[in-house]
Amino acid sequence: MLISTKYTHADLLAIPYDGKRREILDGELVVTPSPNLTHQRVLRRLAFALMKYLEANPIGEVLVAPLDVILGDLDVLEPDILLVLDEHRPILRDWVRGAPDLVIEILSPTTAANDRGPKLKAYARHQVPEYWIVDPEAWTLEVYRLAGTGYELARVFGADETLTSELLPGFSVALASVLFEG
C-alpha cells in the first residue's frame, strides 16, 4: 500500500538547515540548489528598480528571497522577488501569510520547469494578481495577469524595451539595464 505524505510549513521548519532551498508545491517537497550568479545579478537590479520606484511612490513593500510565502497549507513558496501593496500589508507577519500582489521568478536551468508550470498554477490558484517571469537567457520578461481561474500572458518585454506595469502606475525601467551589466 502506497502512503502519500503531504508536506506543510511546519514540516519545513522541522528540517535541519543545510543551505538548500526548499519549497512546497501542492504538498510536494521541492529542493533546488542556490541560484547562479547571473540570476542573483538580475534579481539585485530588478529589486533595486522596484525599491527606487517605491521610494518615490510609497504604495507597498518589496521583499526578496529567501522568504517563505505561505499561500496555503500545501503551498509554501519562495519567489525571487515579491511586492505587497499597502492595503494588503496585514499578510506581512513572521513570514508572508497570503498572496502578494506581485511575484517575480527569475529562471535558472534548475527551476525553469517549476516556475513555468506548478508555481505558475499555484500563484494563480491563490489569486496572486500579477506574475513576472524573467528569462535571462532569452533576454525577456513575461507579464502574466490573473484572469478567471488562471493567468493570461499580458505582454512579453524584450531586452530593448521599457518594462511597465498596470499594477505600478508610473513604473518604468529599461529591461536591458536589468538583464545586462552596465
C-alpha positions as CSV (number, residue, x, y, z in Angstrom):
1,M,0.0,0.0,0.0
2,L,1.4,3.4,-1.1
3,I,1.2,6.1,1.6
4,S,1.3,9.7,0.3
5,T,2.9,12.3,2.5
6,K,1.9,15.9,2.1
7,Y,4.3,18.5,3.4
8,T,3.3,21.7,5.3
9,H,5.2,24.7,6.5
10,A,5.6,23.1,10.0
11,D,7.4,20.2,8.2
12,L,9.7,22.7,6.5
13,L,10.6,24.3,9.9
14,A,11.4,20.8,11.3
15,I,14.1,20.1,8.6
16,P,17.6,20.9,9.9
17,Y,19.2,23.8,8.0
18,D,21.6,22.6,5.3
19,G,21.7,25.6,2.9
20,K,19.3,24.1,0.4
21,R,16.3,25.9,-0.9
22,R,13.0,24.2,-0.1
23,E,9.5,24.9,-1.2
24,I,6.2,23.1,-1.0
25,L,4.1,22.8,-4.2
26,D,0.7,21.1,-3.7
27,G,2.1,19.3,-0.7
28,E,5.2,18.0,-2.5
29,L,8.7,19.0,-1.2
30,V,10.8,20.7,-3.9
31,V,14.6,21.1,-3.2
32,T,16.7,23.2,-5.5
33,P,20.3,24.4,-5.5
34,S,21.2,28.0,-4.8
35,P,20.8,30.4,-7.7
36,N,23.7,31.2,-10.1
37,L,25.5,34.5,-10.3
38,T,23.5,35.7,-13.4
39,H,20.3,35.1,-11.5
40,Q,21.4,37.0,-8.5
41,R,22.6,40.0,-10.5
42,V,19.3,40.2,-12.3
43,L,17.5,39.8,-9.0
44,R,19.5,42.7,-7.4
45,R,19.0,45.1,-10.4
46,L,15.2,44.4,-10.7
47,A,14.6,44.6,-6.9
48,F,16.6,47.9,-6.8
49,A,14.5,49.4,-9.6
50,L,11.3,48.4,-7.8
51,M,12.6,49.8,-4.5
52,K,13.6,53.0,-6.1
53,Y,10.1,53.3,-7.6
54,L,8.6,52.7,-4.1
55,E,10.8,55.4,-2.6
56,A,9.1,57.9,-4.9
57,N,5.7,56.2,-4.7
58,P,5.3,54.7,-1.2
59,I,2.5,52.2,-2.0
60,G,3.9,49.0,-0.8
61,E,7.0,46.9,0.1
62,V,9.4,44.8,-2.0
63,L,11.0,41.7,-0.5
64,V,13.5,39.2,-1.9
65,A,14.2,35.5,-1.3
66,P,14.8,33.7,0.8
67,L,11.5,34.3,2.5
68,D,8.6,31.8,2.9
69,V,5.3,32.9,1.3
70,I,2.7,30.7,2.9
71,L,-0.1,30.7,0.4
72,G,-1.9,27.7,2.0
73,D,-1.3,24.6,4.0
74,L,0.2,22.8,1.0
75,D,1.8,25.7,-0.9
76,V,4.8,27.4,0.6
77,L,6.9,29.1,-2.0
78,E,10.0,31.4,-2.1
79,P,9.5,33.8,-5.1
80,D,12.7,35.6,-6.0
81,I,11.1,39.0,-5.6
82,L,7.6,39.9,-4.3
83,L,5.7,43.0,-3.7
84,V,2.9,43.6,-1.2
85,L,0.8,46.8,-1.6
86,D,-0.1,48.7,1.5
87,E,-3.7,47.6,1.5
88,H,-2.5,44.0,1.9
89,R,0.2,44.7,4.5
90,P,-1.5,42.6,7.1
91,I,-0.2,39.4,5.3
92,L,3.3,40.6,6.3
93,R,3.9,38.8,9.7
94,D,6.6,36.4,10.7
95,W,6.6,35.3,7.1
96,V,4.3,36.3,4.3
97,R,1.0,34.7,5.0
98,G,-1.2,35.1,2.0
99,A,-1.0,36.2,-1.7
100,P,1.4,39.1,-2.6
101,D,0.3,41.5,-5.3
102,L,3.2,40.7,-7.5
103,V,5.6,37.7,-7.6
104,I,8.7,37.6,-9.8
105,E,10.7,34.4,-10.7
106,I,14.0,34.6,-12.5
107,L,14.5,31.5,-14.5
108,S,17.5,29.2,-13.8
109,P,18.2,25.9,-15.6
110,T,17.2,24.0,-12.5
111,T,14.0,26.0,-11.7
112,A,12.5,26.9,-15.1
113,A,10.2,24.0,-15.4
114,N,8.7,24.6,-11.9
115,D,8.5,28.4,-12.5
116,R,6.5,28.0,-15.7
117,G,4.4,25.0,-14.5
118,P,3.5,24.2,-11.0
119,K,4.5,27.5,-9.5
120,L,2.5,29.5,-12.1
121,K,-0.5,27.3,-11.3
122,A,-0.1,27.7,-7.5
123,Y,0.2,31.5,-7.8
124,A,-2.9,31.6,-9.9
125,R,-4.8,29.2,-7.5
126,H,-4.0,31.5,-4.6
127,Q,-5.0,34.7,-6.6
128,V,-1.7,36.5,-6.9
129,P,-2.8,39.3,-9.3
130,E,0.4,39.6,-11.3
131,Y,3.3,37.2,-12.0
132,W,6.5,38.1,-13.9
133,I,8.9,35.5,-15.3
134,V,12.4,36.8,-16.2
135,D,14.3,34.7,-18.7
136,P,18.0,35.9,-18.6
137,E,18.9,33.5,-21.4
138,A,16.1,34.7,-23.8
139,W,16.5,38.3,-22.6
140,T,12.8,38.6,-21.9
141,L,10.3,39.4,-19.1
142,E,6.8,37.9,-19.4
143,V,4.0,39.6,-17.5
144,Y,1.0,37.3,-16.5
145,R,-2.2,38.7,-15.1
146,L,-4.9,36.9,-13.3
147,A,-8.0,36.3,-15.4
148,G,-10.7,34.0,-14.2
149,T,-9.2,30.7,-13.0
150,G,-5.7,31.2,-14.3
151,Y,-3.1,33.6,-15.8
152,E,-3.2,35.2,-19.2
153,L,0.1,36.3,-20.8
154,A,-0.4,40.1,-20.9
155,R,2.9,41.0,-22.5
156,V,6.4,39.8,-23.3
157,F,9.0,42.6,-23.0
158,G,12.3,42.2,-25.0
159,A,15.7,43.4,-23.9
160,D,15.4,46.6,-26.0
161,E,12.0,47.6,-24.4
162,T,11.0,49.5,-21.3
163,L,9.2,47.5,-18.7
164,T,6.0,48.9,-17.3
165,S,3.2,47.5,-15.2
166,E,-0.5,48.4,-14.8
167,L,-0.1,47.4,-11.1
168,L,2.5,50.1,-10.6
169,P,1.4,53.4,-12.2
170,G,4.4,55.3,-13.5
171,F,6.9,52.5,-13.0
172,S,9.3,52.0,-15.9
173,V,12.8,50.6,-16.3
174,A,14.8,49.8,-19.4
175,L,14.9,46.0,-19.4
176,A,18.4,46.0,-20.7
177,S,19.5,47.7,-17.5
178,V,18.1,44.7,-15.6
179,L,19.3,41.9,-17.8
180,F,22.9,43.2,-18.5
181,E,25.7,44.6,-16.5
182,G,26.1,48.2,-17.5
